[in-house]
């Protein structure tokens, strides 16, 4: 686990200051308290997509899942895991399109 991340989202106010990192085999999402990091193996990522701000689109609202920051107030990422209790994780990296693009590159068999 001493490898360098492929992508690190800059700390911003909209994400409540945590870092979101992508490695070759996993995604690490710090929770707002910064005392816990959610680690999602690349093989567990079922779908990942950029979603619009909920302020401008009713379709953009995600009512289920784990929200890590102010994701409904801006463009954000919806990551859906293949299994687990909370399959949906929603968060706002500094560049959602780039974050999703890099994630697509690490997912085995390019599932999404």
ABEGO torsion letter per residue (X at the ends): XABBBABBBBBBAAAGGBBBBBBAABBBBBBAAGABBBBBBAAABABBBBBBBAAABAAABBABEBBABAAAABBBBBBBBABEABABBBBBBABAAAAAAAAAAABBGGAX
